[in-house]
Amino acid sequence: MMRKSVIEEFLQLLPSGFSFTSTITLSMLATRYKVHYEPIAYFKRVGKSKIRPTDFFRILALISRLMMLFNPARILLPVGVLALLLGASRFPL
């Protein structure tokens, strides 16, 4: 369950695909909303999953996009440090 007022804050971020709950959850965690997971009982899935292995890259892109939006240093800082180290190792003093 989620409060409608909180969901409305992140409507512009929602993708058109199946990752509504992932996007909202990541957005809430990034903005320090309290998130509580409640286990639910459910039956074993019947049929085949519609998720394909290529969806992995879409999900990775979604997570990266949200990280860049809420905390760009988490991605840019390690990339910058790696570039600095590679550059420094290429030209020793």
PDB file of N, CA, C and O in Angstrom:
ATOM      1  N   MET A   1       0.832  -1.162   0.000  1.00  0.00           N
ATOM      2  CA  MET A   1       0.000   0.000   0.000  1.00  0.00           C
ATOM      3  C   MET A   1       0.886   1.237   0.000  1.00  0.00           C
ATOM      4  O   MET A   1       1.957   1.278   0.606  1.00  0.00           O
ATOM      5  N   MET A   2       0.400   2.214  -0.689  1.00  0.00           N
ATOM      6  CA  MET A   2       1.135   3.474  -0.754  1.00  0.00           C
ATOM      7  C   MET A   2       0.124   4.612  -0.694  1.00  0.00           C
ATOM      8  O   MET A   2      -1.009   4.489  -1.160  1.00  0.00           O
ATOM      9  N   ARG A   3       0.552   5.692  -0.125  1.00  0.00           N
ATOM     10  CA  ARG A   3      -0.329   6.867  -0.073  1.00  0.00           C
ATOM     11  C   ARG A   3      -0.383   7.531  -1.440  1.00  0.00           C
ATOM     12  O   ARG A   3       0.632   7.686  -2.118  1.00  0.00           O
ATOM     13  N   LYS A   4      -1.574   7.911  -1.820  1.00  0.00           N
ATOM     14  CA  LYS A   4      -1.776   8.548  -3.121  1.00  0.00           C
ATOM     15  C   LYS A   4      -0.944   9.827  -3.233  1.00  0.00           C
ATOM     16  O   LYS A   4      -0.379  10.112  -4.289  1.00  0.00           O
ATOM     17  N   SER A   5      -0.872  10.592  -2.148  1.00  0.00           N
ATOM     18  CA  SER A   5      -0.127  11.856  -2.181  1.00  0.00           C
ATOM     19  C   SER A   5       1.356  11.627  -2.473  1.00  0.00           C
ATOM     20  O   SER A   5       1.993  12.444  -3.138  1.00  0.00           O
ATOM     21  N   VAL A   6       1.902  10.519  -1.978  1.00  0.00           N
ATOM     22  CA  VAL A   6       3.310  10.207  -2.237  1.00  0.00           C
ATOM     23  C   VAL A   6       3.489   9.767  -3.685  1.00  0.00           C
ATOM     24  O   VAL A   6       4.436  10.182  -4.352  1.00  0.00           O
ATOM     25  N   ILE A   7       2.579   8.929  -4.168  1.00  0.00           N
ATOM     26  CA  ILE A   7       2.643   8.456  -5.557  1.00  0.00           C
ATOM     27  C   ILE A   7       2.586   9.636  -6.517  1.00  0.00           C
ATOM     28  O   ILE A   7       3.307   9.663  -7.515  1.00  0.00           O
ATOM     29  N   GLU A   8       1.742  10.599  -6.223  1.00  0.00           N
ATOM     30  CA  GLU A   8       1.587  11.753  -7.113  1.00  0.00           C
ATOM     31  C   GLU A   8       2.871  12.558  -7.240  1.00  0.00           C
ATOM     32  O   GLU A   8       3.081  13.220  -8.257  1.00  0.00           O
ATOM     33  N   GLU A   9       3.738  12.516  -6.225  1.00  0.00           N
ATOM     34  CA  GLU A   9       5.019  13.228  -6.299  1.00  0.00           C
ATOM     35  C   GLU A   9       5.926  12.657  -7.387  1.00  0.00           C
ATOM     36  O   GLU A   9       6.767  13.371  -7.934  1.00  0.00           O
ATOM     37  N   PHE A  10       5.756  11.382  -7.700  1.00  0.00           N
ATOM     38  CA  PHE A  10       6.669  10.699  -8.609  1.00  0.00           C
ATOM     39  C   PHE A  10       6.014  10.295  -9.923  1.00  0.00           C
ATOM     40  O   PHE A  10       6.603   9.525 -10.682  1.00  0.00           O
ATOM     41  N   LEU A  11       4.832  10.782 -10.211  1.00  0.00           N
ATOM     42  CA  LEU A  11       4.123  10.382 -11.431  1.00  0.00           C
ATOM     43  C   LEU A  11       4.923  10.653 -12.698  1.00  0.00           C
ATOM     44  O   LEU A  11       4.891   9.849 -13.630  1.00  0.00           O
ATOM     45  N   GLN A  12       5.636  11.768 -12.747  1.00  0.00           N
ATOM     46  CA  GLN A  12       6.380  12.120 -13.952  1.00  0.00           C
ATOM     47  C   GLN A  12       7.552  11.179 -14.200  1.00  0.00           C
ATOM     48  O   GLN A  12       8.109  11.175 -15.297  1.00  0.00           O
ATOM     49  N   LEU A  13       7.938  10.384 -13.209  1.00  0.00           N
ATOM     50  CA  LEU A  13       9.060   9.455 -13.354  1.00  0.00           C
ATOM     51  C   LEU A  13       8.636   8.077 -13.850  1.00  0.00           C
ATOM     52  O   LEU A  13       9.476   7.278 -14.264  1.00  0.00           O
ATOM     53  N   LEU A  14       7.357   7.802 -13.809  1.00  0.00           N
ATOM     54  CA  LEU A  14       6.887   6.449 -14.094  1.00  0.00           C
ATOM     55  C   LEU A  14       7.088   6.059 -15.551  1.00  0.00           C
ATOM     56  O   LEU A  14       6.712   6.805 -16.455  1.00  0.00           O
ATOM     57  N   PRO A  15       7.679   4.895 -15.779  1.00  0.00           N
ATOM     58  CA  PRO A  15       7.840   4.395 -17.144  1.00  0.00           C
ATOM     59  C   PRO A  15       6.526   3.794 -17.633  1.00  0.00           C
ATOM     60  O   PRO A  15       5.612   3.560 -16.843  1.00  0.00           O
ATOM     61  N   SER A  16       6.437   3.552 -18.910  1.00  0.00           N
ATOM     62  CA  SER A  16       5.213   2.980 -19.469  1.00  0.00           C
ATOM     63  C   SER A  16       5.175   1.465 -19.309  1.00  0.00           C
ATOM     64  O   SER A  16       4.160   0.843 -19.622  1.00  0.00           O
ATOM     65  N   GLY A  17       6.242   0.868 -18.835  1.00  0.00           N
ATOM     66  CA  GLY A  17       6.305  -0.588 -18.722  1.00  0.00           C
ATOM     67  C   GLY A  17       5.789  -1.118 -17.408  1.00  0.00           C
ATOM     68  O   GLY A  17       4.947  -0.502 -16.754  1.00  0.00           O
ATOM     69  N   PHE A  18       6.301  -2.261 -17.034  1.00  0.00           N
ATOM     70  CA  PHE A  18       5.802  -2.997 -15.891  1.00  0.00           C
ATOM     71  C   PHE A  18       6.457  -2.608 -14.572  1.00  0.00           C
ATOM     72  O   PHE A  18       6.112  -3.184 -13.540  1.00  0.00           O
ATOM     73  N   SER A  19       7.363  -1.679 -14.561  1.00  0.00           N
ATOM     74  CA  SER A  19       8.155  -1.414 -13.367  1.00  0.00           C
ATOM     75  C   SER A  19       7.614  -0.272 -12.503  1.00  0.00           C
ATOM     76  O   SER A  19       8.391   0.461 -11.892  1.00  0.00           O
ATOM     77  N   PHE A  20       6.323  -0.120 -12.451  1.00  0.00           N
ATOM     78  CA  PHE A  20       5.697   0.921 -11.632  1.00  0.00           C
ATOM     79  C   PHE A  20       6.130   0.800 -10.171  1.00  0.00           C
ATOM     80  O   PHE A  20       6.585   1.776  -9.576  1.00  0.00           O
ATOM     81  N   THR A  21       5.991  -0.379  -9.601  1.00  0.00           N
ATOM     82  CA  THR A  21       6.305  -0.537  -8.179  1.00  0.00           C
ATOM     83  C   THR A  21       7.795  -0.356  -7.907  1.00  0.00           C
ATOM     84  O   THR A  21       8.170   0.207  -6.879  1.00  0.00           O
ATOM     85  N   SER A  22       8.636  -0.821  -8.803  1.00  0.00           N
ATOM     86  CA  SER A  22      10.085  -0.642  -8.616  1.00  0.00           C
ATOM     87  C   SER A  22      10.453   0.833  -8.641  1.00  0.00           C
ATOM     88  O   SER A  22      11.231   1.300  -7.808  1.00  0.00           O
ATOM     89  N   THR A  23       9.895   1.562  -9.593  1.00  0.00           N
ATOM     90  CA  THR A  23      10.192   2.988  -9.712  1.00  0.00           C
ATOM     91  C   THR A  23       9.730   3.750  -8.485  1.00  0.00           C
ATOM     92  O   THR A  23      10.476   4.562  -7.938  1.00  0.00           O
ATOM     93  N   ILE A  24       8.514   3.495  -8.052  1.00  0.00           N
ATOM     94  CA  ILE A  24       7.983   4.191  -6.877  1.00  0.00           C
ATOM     95  C   ILE A  24       8.801   3.827  -5.633  1.00  0.00           C
ATOM     96  O   ILE A  24       9.140   4.704  -4.839  1.00  0.00           O
ATOM     97  N   THR A  25       9.115   2.552  -5.463  1.00  0.00           N
ATOM     98  CA  THR A  25       9.878   2.127  -4.284  1.00  0.00           C
ATOM     99  C   THR A  25      11.263   2.759  -4.271  1.00  0.00           C
ATOM    100  O   THR A  25      11.690   3.288  -3.244  1.00  0.00           O
ATOM    101  N   LEU A  26      11.969   2.712  -5.394  1.00  0.00           N
ATOM    102  CA  LEU A  26      13.295   3.338  -5.463  1.00  0.00           C
ATOM    103  C   LEU A  26      13.218   4.840  -5.218  1.00  0.00           C
ATOM    104  O   LEU A  26      14.077   5.402  -4.538  1.00  0.00           O
ATOM    105  N   SER A  27      12.209   5.487  -5.759  1.00  0.00           N
ATOM    106  CA  SER A  27      12.041   6.928  -5.571  1.00  0.00           C
ATOM    107  C   SER A  27      11.770   7.256  -4.106  1.00  0.00           C
ATOM    108  O   SER A  27      12.302   8.226  -3.568  1.00  0.00           O
ATOM    109  N   MET A  28      10.944   6.443  -3.475  1.00  0.00           N
ATOM    110  CA  MET A  28      10.641   6.679  -2.062  1.00  0.00           C
ATOM    111  C   MET A  28      11.877   6.466  -1.194  1.00  0.00           C
ATOM    112  O   MET A  28      12.133   7.245  -0.276  1.00  0.00           O
ATOM    113  N   LEU A  29      12.641   5.418  -1.479  1.00  0.00           N
ATOM    114  CA  LEU A  29      13.865   5.175  -0.719  1.00  0.00           C
ATOM    115  C   LEU A  29      14.880   6.296  -0.922  1.00  0.00           C
ATOM    116  O   LEU A  29      15.542   6.716   0.028  1.00  0.00           O
ATOM    117  N   ALA A  30      15.003   6.779  -2.152  1.00  0.00           N
ATOM    118  CA  ALA A  30      15.973   7.838  -2.462  1.00  0.00           C
ATOM    119  C   ALA A  30      15.618   9.156  -1.793  1.00  0.00           C
ATOM    120  O   ALA A  30      16.501   9.956  -1.486  1.00  0.00           O
ATOM    121  N   THR A  31      14.323   9.388  -1.564  1.00  0.00           N
ATOM    122  CA  THR A  31      13.899  10.640  -0.932  1.00  0.00           C
ATOM    123  C   THR A  31      13.600  10.450   0.553  1.00  0.00           C
ATOM    124  O   THR A  31      12.976  11.297   1.192  1.00  0.00           O
ATOM    125  N   ARG A  32      14.061   9.320   1.083  1.00  0.00           N
ATOM    126  CA  ARG A  32      14.007   9.021   2.512  1.00  0.00           C
ATOM    127  C   ARG A  32      12.594   8.862   3.083  1.00  0.00           C
ATOM    128  O   ARG A  32      12.359   9.143   4.258  1.00  0.00           O
ATOM    129  N   TYR A  33      11.667   8.416   2.256  1.00  0.00           N
ATOM    130  CA  TYR A  33      10.367   8.033   2.783  1.00  0.00           C
ATOM    131  C   TYR A  33      10.519   6.705   3.505  1.00  0.00           C
ATOM    132  O   TYR A  33      11.394   5.906   3.172  1.00  0.00           O
ATOM    133  N   LYS A  34       9.684   6.478   4.473  1.00  0.00           N
ATOM    134  CA  LYS A  34       9.710   5.211   5.193  1.00  0.00           C
ATOM    135  C   LYS A  34       9.052   4.144   4.322  1.00  0.00           C
ATOM    136  O   LYS A  34       7.927   4.316   3.854  1.00  0.00           O
ATOM    137  N   VAL A  35       9.767   3.044   4.111  1.00  0.00           N
ATOM    138  CA  VAL A  35       9.255   1.934   3.301  1.00  0.00           C
ATOM    139  C   VAL A  35       9.237   0.685   4.178  1.00  0.00           C
ATOM    140  O   VAL A  35      10.239   0.332   4.800  1.00  0.00           O
ATOM    141  N   HIS A  36       8.103   0.037   4.215  1.00  0.00           N
ATOM    142  CA  HIS A  36       7.949  -1.190   5.008  1.00  0.00           C
ATOM    143  C   HIS A  36       7.434  -2.282   4.088  1.00  0.00           C
ATOM    144  O   HIS A  36       6.430  -2.104   3.397  1.00  0.00           O
ATOM    145  N   TYR A  37       8.120  -3.404   4.083  1.00  0.00           N
ATOM    146  CA  TYR A  37       7.703  -4.537   3.260  1.00  0.00           C
ATOM    147  C   TYR A  37       6.846  -5.469   4.095  1.00  0.00           C
ATOM    148  O   TYR A  37       7.235  -5.877   5.189  1.00  0.00           O
ATOM    149  N   GLU A  38       5.707  -5.794   3.581  1.00  0.00           N
ATOM    150  CA  GLU A  38       4.789  -6.701   4.265  1.00  0.00           C
ATOM    151  C   GLU A  38       4.675  -7.976   3.432  1.00  0.00           C
ATOM    152  O   GLU A  38       4.245  -7.926   2.280  1.00  0.00           O
ATOM    153  N   PRO A  39       5.056  -9.112   4.003  1.00  0.00           N
ATOM    154  CA  PRO A  39       4.943 -10.351   3.229  1.00  0.00           C
ATOM    155  C   PRO A  39       3.473 -10.704   2.974  1.00  0.00           C
ATOM    156  O   PRO A  39       2.615 -10.514   3.836  1.00  0.00           O
ATOM    157  N   ILE A  40       3.210 -11.209   1.800  1.00  0.00           N
ATOM    158  CA  ILE A  40       1.855 -11.616   1.462  1.00  0.00           C
ATOM    159  C   ILE A  40       1.871 -13.076   0.996  1.00  0.00           C
ATOM    160  O   ILE A  40       2.864 -13.565   0.458  1.00  0.00           O
ATOM    161  N   ALA A  41       0.766 -13.738   1.215  1.00  0.00           N
ATOM    162  CA  ALA A  41       0.631 -15.120   0.752  1.00  0.00           C
ATOM    163  C   ALA A  41       0.081 -15.093  -0.677  1.00  0.00           C
ATOM    164  O   ALA A  41      -0.845 -14.341  -0.978  1.00  0.00           O
ATOM    165  N   TYR A  42       0.648 -15.901  -1.533  1.00  0.00           N
ATOM    166  CA  TYR A  42       0.173 -15.952  -2.916  1.00  0.00           C
ATOM    167  C   TYR A  42       0.353 -17.364  -3.452  1.00  0.00           C
ATOM    168  O   TYR A  42       1.114 -18.162  -2.905  1.00  0.00           O
ATOM    169  N   PHE A  43      -0.351 -17.652  -4.512  1.00  0.00           N
ATOM    170  CA  PHE A  43      -0.289 -18.979  -5.118  1.00  0.00           C
ATOM    171  C   PHE A  43       0.830 -19.027  -6.149  1.00  0.00           C
ATOM    172  O   PHE A  43       1.250 -18.004  -6.688  1.00  0.00           O
ATOM    173  N   LYS A  44       1.301 -20.246  -6.410  1.00  0.00           N
ATOM    174  CA  LYS A  44       2.340 -20.435  -7.428  1.00  0.00           C
ATOM    175  C   LYS A  44       1.815 -19.954  -8.778  1.00  0.00           C
ATOM    176  O   LYS A  44       0.657 -20.180  -9.128  1.00  0.00           O
ATOM    177  N   ARG A  45       2.679 -19.298  -9.515  1.00  0.00           N
ATOM    178  CA  ARG A  45       2.306 -18.743 -10.810  1.00  0.00           C
ATOM    179  C   ARG A  45       1.982 -19.852 -11.807  1.00  0.00           C
ATOM    180  O   ARG A  45       2.674 -20.868 -11.882  1.00  0.00           O
ATOM    181  N   VAL A  46       0.929 -19.634 -12.559  1.00  0.00           N
ATOM    182  CA  VAL A  46       0.542 -20.563 -13.617  1.00  0.00           C
ATOM    183  C   VAL A  46       0.829 -19.882 -14.943  1.00  0.00           C
ATOM    184  O   VAL A  46       0.462 -18.722 -15.133  1.00  0.00           O
ATOM    185  N   GLY A  47       1.473 -20.577 -15.856  1.00  0.00           N
ATOM    186  CA  GLY A  47       1.793 -19.986 -17.154  1.00  0.00           C
ATOM    187  C   GLY A  47       3.241 -19.585 -17.231  1.00  0.00           C
ATOM    188  O   GLY A  47       4.056 -19.966 -16.390  1.00  0.00           O
ATOM    189  N   LYS A  48       3.556 -18.805 -18.256  1.00  0.00           N
ATOM    190  CA  LYS A  48       4.927 -18.375 -18.497  1.00  0.00           C
ATOM    191  C   LYS A  48       5.089 -16.894 -18.162  1.00  0.00           C
ATOM    192  O   LYS A  48       4.157 -16.101 -18.291  1.00  0.00           O
ATOM    193  N   SER A  49       6.277 -16.555 -17.735  1.00  0.00           N
ATOM    194  CA  SER A  49       6.592 -15.164 -17.456  1.00  0.00           C
ATOM    195  C   SER A  49       6.736 -14.400 -18.771  1.00  0.00           C
ATOM    196  O   SER A  49       7.191 -14.952 -19.774  1.00  0.00           O
ATOM    197  N   LYS A  50       6.348 -13.138 -18.756  1.00  0.00           N
ATOM    198  CA  LYS A  50       6.494 -12.290 -19.944  1.00  0.00           C
ATOM    199  C   LYS A  50       7.801 -11.506 -19.914  1.00  0.00           C
ATOM    200  O   LYS A  50       8.114 -10.773 -20.852  1.00  0.00           O
ATOM    201  N   ILE A  51       8.557 -11.663 -18.835  1.00  0.00           N
ATOM    202  CA  ILE A  51       9.835 -10.965 -18.722  1.00  0.00           C
ATOM    203  C   ILE A  51      10.884 -11.742 -19.515  1.00  0.00           C
ATOM    204  O   ILE A  51      11.054 -12.948 -19.337  1.00  0.00           O
ATOM    205  N   ARG A  52      11.580 -11.027 -20.389  1.00  0.00           N
ATOM    206  CA  ARG A  52      12.622 -11.620 -21.228  1.00  0.00           C
ATOM    207  C   ARG A  52      14.000 -11.258 -20.674  1.00  0.00           C
ATOM    208  O   ARG A  52      14.132 -10.286 -19.929  1.00  0.00           O
ATOM    209  N   PRO A  53      15.017 -12.024 -21.028  1.00  0.00           N
ATOM    210  CA  PRO A  53      16.370 -11.697 -20.561  1.00  0.00           C
ATOM    211  C   PRO A  53      16.807 -10.279 -20.961  1.00  0.00           C
ATOM    212  O   PRO A  53      17.582  -9.652 -20.239  1.00  0.00           O
ATOM    213  N   THR A  54      16.329  -9.772 -22.086  1.00  0.00           N
ATOM    214  CA  THR A  54      16.707  -8.418 -22.511  1.00  0.00           C
ATOM    215  C   THR A  54      16.099  -7.342 -21.610  1.00  0.00           C
ATOM    216  O   THR A  54      16.562  -6.202 -21.605  1.00  0.00           O
ATOM    217  N   ASP A  55      15.076  -7.699 -20.858  1.00  0.00           N
ATOM    218  CA  ASP A  55      14.483  -6.733 -19.924  1.00  0.00           C
ATOM    219  C   ASP A  55      15.463  -6.341 -18.825  1.00  0.00           C
ATOM    220  O   ASP A  55      15.299  -5.296 -18.195  1.00  0.00           O
ATOM    221  N   PHE A  56      16.476  -7.164 -18.590  1.00  0.00           N
ATOM    222  CA  PHE A  56      17.501  -6.857 -17.602  1.00  0.00           C
ATOM    223  C   PHE A  56      18.128  -5.490 -17.885  1.00  0.00           C
ATOM    224  O   PHE A  56      18.341  -4.701 -16.964  1.00  0.00           O
ATOM    225  N   PHE A  57      18.420  -5.213 -19.140  1.00  0.00           N
ATOM    226  CA  PHE A  57      19.065  -3.950 -19.506  1.00  0.00           C
ATOM    227  C   PHE A  57      18.122  -2.767 -19.327  1.00  0.00           C
ATOM    228  O   PHE A  57      18.561  -1.682 -18.944  1.00  0.00           O
ATOM    229  N   ARG A  58      16.839  -2.959 -19.597  1.00  0.00           N
ATOM    230  CA  ARG A  58      15.858  -1.896 -19.356  1.00  0.00           C
ATOM    231  C   ARG A  58      15.746  -1.581 -17.867  1.00  0.00           C
ATOM    232  O   ARG A  58      15.656  -0.417 -17.475  1.00  0.00           O
ATOM    233  N   ILE A  59      15.751  -2.623 -17.044  1.00  0.00           N
ATOM    234  CA  ILE A  59      15.673  -2.425 -15.593  1.00  0.00           C
ATOM    235  C   ILE A  59      16.939  -1.751 -15.092  1.00  0.00           C
ATOM    236  O   ILE A  59      16.872  -0.852 -14.253  1.00  0.00           O
ATOM    237  N   LEU A  60      18.097  -2.177 -15.598  1.00  0.00           N
ATOM    238  CA  LEU A  60      19.359  -1.544 -15.220  1.00  0.00           C
ATOM    239  C   LEU A  60      19.372  -0.070 -15.629  1.00  0.00           C
ATOM    240  O   LEU A  60      19.847   0.776 -14.871  1.00  0.00           O
ATOM    241  N   ALA A  61      18.862   0.241 -16.806  1.00  0.00           N
ATOM    242  CA  ALA A  61      18.783   1.631 -17.266  1.00  0.00           C
ATOM    243  C   ALA A  61      17.834   2.438 -16.384  1.00  0.00           C
ATOM    244  O   ALA A  61      18.108   3.599 -16.079  1.00  0.00           O
ATOM    245  N   LEU A  62      16.726   1.834 -15.976  1.00  0.00           N
ATOM    246  CA  LEU A  62      15.779   2.514 -15.097  1.00  0.00           C
ATOM    247  C   LEU A  62      16.419   2.847 -13.756  1.00  0.00           C
ATOM    248  O   LEU A  62      16.285   3.966 -13.260  1.00  0.00           O
ATOM    249  N   ILE A  63      17.114   1.875 -13.171  1.00  0.00           N
ATOM    250  CA  ILE A  63      17.768   2.101 -11.887  1.00  0.00           C
ATOM    251  C   ILE A  63      18.859   3.159 -12.025  1.00  0.00           C
ATOM    252  O   ILE A  63      18.992   4.023 -11.158  1.00  0.00           O
ATOM    253  N   SER A  64      19.637   3.103 -13.095  1.00  0.00           N
ATOM    254  CA  SER A  64      20.686   4.109 -13.321  1.00  0.00           C
ATOM    255  C   SER A  64      20.089   5.499 -13.500  1.00  0.00           C
ATOM    256  O   SER A  64      20.623   6.476 -12.975  1.00  0.00           O
ATOM    257  N   ARG A  65      18.993   5.592 -14.233  1.00  0.00           N
ATOM    258  CA  ARG A  65      18.344   6.883 -14.450  1.00  0.00           C
ATOM    259  C   ARG A  65      17.838   7.471 -13.132  1.00  0.00           C
ATOM    260  O   ARG A  65      17.999   8.665 -12.879  1.00  0.00           O
ATOM    261  N   LEU A  66      17.234   6.637 -12.300  1.00  0.00           N
ATOM    262  CA  LEU A  66      16.744   7.122 -11.012  1.00  0.00           C
ATOM    263  C   LEU A  66      17.902   7.521 -10.097  1.00  0.00           C
ATOM    264  O   LEU A  66      17.802   8.508  -9.369  1.00  0.00           O
ATOM    265  N   MET A  67      19.001   6.760 -10.129  1.00  0.00           N
ATOM    266  CA  MET A  67      20.167   7.132  -9.325  1.00  0.00           C
ATOM    267  C   MET A  67      20.747   8.461  -9.790  1.00  0.00           C
ATOM    268  O   MET A  67      21.137   9.286  -8.964  1.00  0.00           O
ATOM    269  N   MET A  68      20.808   8.676 -11.098  1.00  0.00           N
ATOM    270  CA  MET A  68      21.319   9.949 -11.618  1.00  0.00           C
ATOM    271  C   MET A  68      20.404  11.109 -11.234  1.00  0.00           C
ATOM    272  O   MET A  68      20.874  12.228 -11.027  1.00  0.00           O
ATOM    273  N   LEU A  69      19.126  10.853 -11.138  1.00  0.00           N
ATOM    274  CA  LEU A  69      18.174  11.898 -10.771  1.00  0.00           C
ATOM    275  C   LEU A  69      18.282  12.265  -9.296  1.00  0.00           C
ATOM    276  O   LEU A  69      18.316  13.444  -8.945  1.00  0.00           O
ATOM    277  N   PHE A  70      18.335  11.257  -8.440  1.00  0.00           N
ATOM    278  CA  PHE A  70      18.290  11.508  -6.995  1.00  0.00           C
ATOM    279  C   PHE A  70      19.659  11.648  -6.347  1.00  0.00           C
ATOM    280  O   PHE A  70      19.801  12.401  -5.383  1.00  0.00           O
ATOM    281  N   ASN A  71      20.665  10.950  -6.845  1.00  0.00           N
ATOM    282  CA  ASN A  71      21.991  11.005  -6.239  1.00  0.00           C
ATOM    283  C   ASN A  71      23.059  10.730  -7.302  1.00  0.00           C
ATOM    284  O   ASN A  71      23.621   9.636  -7.343  1.00  0.00           O
ATOM    285  N   PRO A  72      23.343  11.713  -8.160  1.00  0.00           N
ATOM    286  CA  PRO A  72      24.277  11.491  -9.264  1.00  0.00           C
ATOM    287  C   PRO A  72      25.694  11.136  -8.815  1.00  0.00           C
ATOM    288  O   PRO A  72      26.427  10.488  -9.561  1.00  0.00           O
ATOM    289  N   ALA A  73      26.090  11.545  -7.615  1.00  0.00           N
ATOM    290  CA  ALA A  73      27.443  11.243  -7.146  1.00  0.00           C
ATOM    291  C   ALA A  73      27.667   9.750  -6.996  1.00  0.00           C
ATOM    292  O   ALA A  73      28.801   9.283  -7.096  1.00  0.00           O
ATOM    293  N   ARG A  74      26.612   8.997  -6.758  1.00  0.00           N
ATOM    294  CA  ARG A  74      26.750   7.540  -6.623  1.00  0.00           C
ATOM    295  C   ARG A  74      27.247   6.896  -7.901  1.00  0.00           C
ATOM    296  O   ARG A  74      27.897   5.852  -7.849  1.00  0.00           O
ATOM    297  N   ILE A  75      26.961   7.484  -9.030  1.00  0.00           N
ATOM    298  CA  ILE A  75      27.436   6.934 -10.301  1.00  0.00           C
ATOM    299  C   ILE A  75      28.659   7.699 -10.783  1.00  0.00           C
ATOM    300  O   ILE A  75      29.658   7.101 -11.182  1.00  0.00           O
ATOM    301  N   LEU A  76      28.576   9.024 -10.745  1.00  0.00           N
ATOM    302  CA  LEU A  76      29.642   9.843 -11.324  1.00  0.00           C
ATOM    303  C   LEU A  76      30.935   9.803 -10.526  1.00  0.00           C
ATOM    304  O   LEU A  76      32.014   9.840 -11.119  1.00  0.00           O
ATOM    305  N   LEU A  77      30.864   9.729  -9.211  1.00  0.00           N
ATOM    306  CA  LEU A  77      32.077   9.723  -8.394  1.00  0.00           C
ATOM    307  C   LEU A  77      32.925   8.472  -8.657  1.00  0.00           C
ATOM    308  O   LEU A  77      34.123   8.607  -8.908  1.00  0.00           O
ATOM    309  N   PRO A  78      32.354   7.255  -8.609  1.00  0.00           N
ATOM    310  CA  PRO A  78      33.200   6.088  -8.925  1.00  0.00           C
ATOM    311  C   PRO A  78      33.751   6.106 -10.346  1.00  0.00           C
ATOM    312  O   PRO A  78      34.891   5.698 -10.572  1.00  0.00           O
ATOM    313  N   VAL A  79      32.958   6.573 -11.302  1.00  0.00           N
ATOM    314  CA  VAL A  79      33.436   6.653 -12.688  1.00  0.00           C
ATOM    315  C   VAL A  79      34.584   7.658 -12.785  1.00  0.00           C
ATOM    316  O   VAL A  79      35.576   7.404 -13.468  1.00  0.00           O
ATOM    317  N   GLY A  80      34.453   8.785 -12.113  1.00  0.00           N
ATOM    318  CA  GLY A  80      35.506   9.801 -12.117  1.00  0.00           C
ATOM    319  C   GLY A  80      36.779   9.314 -11.455  1.00  0.00           C
ATOM    320  O   GLY A  80      37.876   9.557 -11.957  1.00  0.00           O
ATOM    321  N   VAL A  81      36.641   8.623 -10.322  1.00  0.00           N
ATOM    322  CA  VAL A  81      37.812   8.089  -9.623  1.00  0.00           C
ATOM    323  C   VAL A  81      38.505   7.037 -10.488  1.00  0.00           C
ATOM    324  O   VAL A  81      39.732   7.007 -10.574  1.00  0.00           O
ATOM    325  N   LEU A  82      37.716   6.179 -11.124  1.00  0.00           N
ATOM    326  CA  LEU A  82      38.293   5.161 -12.010  1.00  0.00           C
ATOM    327  C   LEU A  82      39.044   5.819 -13.172  1.00  0.00           C
ATOM    328  O   LEU A  82      40.144   5.390 -13.522  1.00  0.00           O
ATOM    329  N   ALA A  83      38.458   6.849 -13.764  1.00  0.00           N
ATOM    330  CA  ALA A  83      39.128   7.558 -14.860  1.00  0.00           C
ATOM    331  C   ALA A  83      40.415   8.220 -14.374  1.00  0.00           C
ATOM    332  O   ALA A  83      41.425   8.206 -15.077  1.00  0.00           O
ATOM    333  N   LEU A  84      40.382   8.792 -13.187  1.00  0.00           N
ATOM    334  CA  LEU A  84      41.571   9.415 -12.617  1.00  0.00           C
ATOM    335  C   LEU A  84      42.671   8.385 -12.369  1.00  0.00           C
ATOM    336  O   LEU A  84      43.838   8.636 -12.668  1.00  0.00           O
ATOM    337  N   LEU A  85      42.301   7.238 -11.827  1.00  0.00           N
ATOM    338  CA  LEU A  85      43.283   6.188 -11.575  1.00  0.00           C
ATOM    339  C   LEU A  85      43.866   5.639 -12.861  1.00  0.00           C
ATOM    340  O   LEU A  85      45.072   5.410 -12.950  1.00  0.00           O
ATOM    341  N   LEU A  86      43.022   5.425 -13.856  1.00  0.00           N
ATOM    342  CA  LEU A  86      43.517   4.951 -15.147  1.00  0.00           C
ATOM    343  C   LEU A  86      44.447   5.966 -15.794  1.00  0.00           C
ATOM    344  O   LEU A  86      45.482   5.604 -16.354  1.00  0.00           O
ATOM    345  N   GLY A  87      44.078   7.223 -15.714  1.00  0.00           N
ATOM    346  CA  GLY A  87      44.931   8.269 -16.271  1.00  0.00           C
ATOM    347  C   GLY A  87      46.244   8.385 -15.535  1.00  0.00           C
ATOM    348  O   GLY A  87      47.287   8.587 -16.157  1.00  0.00           O
ATOM    349  N   ALA A  88      46.213   8.262 -14.216  1.00  0.00           N
ATOM    350  CA  ALA A  88      47.431   8.365 -13.421  1.00  0.00           C
ATOM    351  C   ALA A  88      48.344   7.163 -13.654  1.00  0.00           C
ATOM    352  O   ALA A  88      49.568   7.301 -13.647  1.00  0.00           O
ATOM    353  N   SER A  89      47.765   6.005 -13.855  1.00  0.00           N
ATOM    354  CA  SER A  89      48.604   4.814 -14.084  1.00  0.00           C
ATOM    355  C   SER A  89      49.225   4.821 -15.470  1.00  0.00           C
ATOM    356  O   SER A  89      50.264   4.198 -15.688  1.00  0.00           O
ATOM    357  N   ARG A  90      48.614   5.503 -16.388  1.00  0.00           N
ATOM    358  CA  ARG A  90      49.121   5.561 -17.766  1.00  0.00           C
ATOM    359  C   ARG A  90      50.363   6.459 -17.869  1.00  0.00           C
ATOM    360  O   ARG A  90      51.258   6.209 -18.677  1.00  0.00           O
ATOM    361  N   PHE A  91      50.399   7.493 -17.047  1.00  0.00           N
ATOM    362  CA  PHE A  91      51.513   8.450 -17.077  1.00  0.00           C
ATOM    363  C   PHE A  91      52.172   8.535 -15.699  1.00  0.00           C
ATOM    364  O   PHE A  91      51.923   9.484 -14.956  1.00  0.00           O
ATOM    365  N   PRO A  92      53.005   7.562 -15.354  1.00  0.00           N
ATOM    366  CA  PRO A  92      53.652   7.607 -14.030  1.00  0.00           C
ATOM    367  C   PRO A  92      54.601   8.791 -13.910  1.00  0.00           C
ATOM    368  O   PRO A  92      55.218   9.221 -14.885  1.00  0.00           O
ATOM    369  N   LEU A  93      54.700   9.297 -12.709  1.00  0.00           N
ATOM    370  CA  LEU A  93      55.577  10.442 -12.464  1.00  0.00           C
ATOM    371  C   LEU A  93      57.014  10.053 -12.381  1.00  0.00           C
ATOM    372  O   LEU A  93      57.875  10.910 -12.178  1.00  0.00           O
TER     373      LEU A  93
END
